[in-house]
Amino acid sequence: MPQFDFSQALPQVLWLTLVFGILYLVVRGMVPKVQAVVENRQARIAADLRAAEAARSAAADATGGAGTAIADARGRALAITGKARDAANAESAAKLAAATALIDQRAAEASTTLAAARQAALTDLDRLTAEATVELVKRVAGLDVPVAEAADAIRKAA
């Protein structure tokens, strides 16, 4: 390999110096042109940024009045919806109170009816128990016991 052949090292060093020298001259000639392009681009970007900032400021000034109008409209809308919500809540509360009163009335009526039916059932149960007792005593003991006396005995035992 020629890289490890020291007899050819001097010509390689000369060619290396010649090639890098030519590249240096070419790059040195291009640097001012590239530098001018970069500076031109930076100037254009700065001008675009100034124009964008001016446009943003103009837009902010133009929408400044719209922001207060939107805030006023939002406030009015909240007030209107608040009144509507309060009216709906009051109406719901009134309907709920009326429904609660009706339910309470019906529950009281049902309780009264249930108590009367319970009392009637207990009375019938006492009468039937007394009659069944009289019949049982008649069949088992052969005794004739009055229904009133059997009912009194059942009440005492209960």
Secondary structure, DSSP 4 states (H G I P E B T S, - for coil): -GGG-GGGHHHHHHHHHHHHHHHHHHHHHHHHHHHHHHHHHHHHHHHHHHHHHHHHHHHHHHHHHHHHHHHHHHHHHHHHHHHHHHHHHHHHHHHHHHHHHHHHHHHHHHHHHHHHHHHHHHHHHHHHHHHHHHHHHHHHT-----HHHHHHHHHHH-
